[in-house]
Amino acid sequence: MTELNQTTSSKSAGKVQSAAERYGVVDMPTLEYTPEVAKETAHLYEKVKHHIPEIEWPVHAPYVHAINKLKKERNAVILAHNYMTPEIFHCVADVAGDSLQLAMEAEKVDADIIVQCGVHFMAETSKLLSPEKTVLIPDMKAGCSLAESLTGEDVRLLREANPGVPIVTYVNTSADVKAESDICCTSSNAVRVVESFESDTILLIPDEFLAQNVAKLTKKKILTWKGHCEVHERFTPEELLAYKEADPAIQIVAHPECPPEVVDVADFSGSTSGMIDFAIGQKPGAKVLLVTECSMASNIQEQAKGVEFIKPCNLCPHMKRITLPNILESLVYMREEVVVDPVMAEKARHAVERMVNLKMN
């Protein structure tokens, strides 16, 4: 996890006070399932009762109650990615969405502290766009196979080897990679970003499969890097076609981080937000197979009422490092603060803001 240490070490932060020094440490709440806790969390259990057995709720409820109380006292907000478990997504999150949505919302929230329930690059991106806020991540080891497949030094070498070729990096990258890029992109705007350059050749990195899927939609020559998402790369067309053969009514919805041959057999392919919109737009009784991280179907079930989700269920081990206990510990002890070197941050912010401005225009 070298990349993570480079951007979060105390050396890069100089002598700046730690979050614990700035905000202080509070006592760990008593985590008992009292009648008061049961009453004050009952409405939240209604949101997750189809995913969490009633017998398990007394384990989660004290944490939910304590987190929601403490975040108000701390003037903190919790940003939760769509891949979080239901008890986080529905019961403690203030804002939920994909990685770019969360970063953009980080700029808007009226809070001193952001607790990023996702993976490390997401917390970095929130810090880039909201440098005045304190950004915490409950587990600093929550990494990403894509982000860790590429370093800033790799990007510099690629630029030397391909002079004049614009470098577009996926938002699922570390700050040092963003700092060496011309612009970032998301899975939803990658084609638009690629085509915003006059050059006939574009480096689109690090996700090889996203780049290959984008190459089908543009006349540009796309140069790739062998980075993969360990969740999406495991899906196969044979696996998905077996579902379709068993029930032709099933609609396959794939993320573009999947291999091209998987996208080819899908009825729809789009970003996380695009997949959600597709599912929500289906009529009651529809059967949808979301080819992505397993928790997302559970989290959007309330929005897609009447839709039956078929789950091939590949879990992201990094996302699952974020739990109710370590969210609470992060707020109590104000630890696992994400800090980005100011010089690096300025360069990385430019690549992200250029993408955001292109998306808005």
Secondary structure, DSSP 8 states (H G I E B T S, - for coil): -HHHHHHH-HHHHTT---HHHHH-----------HHHHHHHHHHHHHHTTTS-GGGHHHHHHHHHHHHHHHHHHTEEEEEETTS-HHHHTTT-SEEE-HHHHHHHHHH---SEEEEES-HHHHHHHHHH-TTSEEE-S-TT---TTGGG--HHHHHHHHHHSTT--EEEESSS-HHHHHT-SEEE-TTTHHHHHHTSS-SEEEEESBHHHHHHHHTT-SSEEE---B--TTGGG--HHHHHHHHHH-TTEEEEE-TTS-HHHHHH-SEE--HHHHHHHHHTS-TT-EEEEESBTHHHHHHTTTSTT-EEE---B--TTGGG--HHHHHHHHHHT-SB----HHHHHHHHHHHHHHHHHHH-
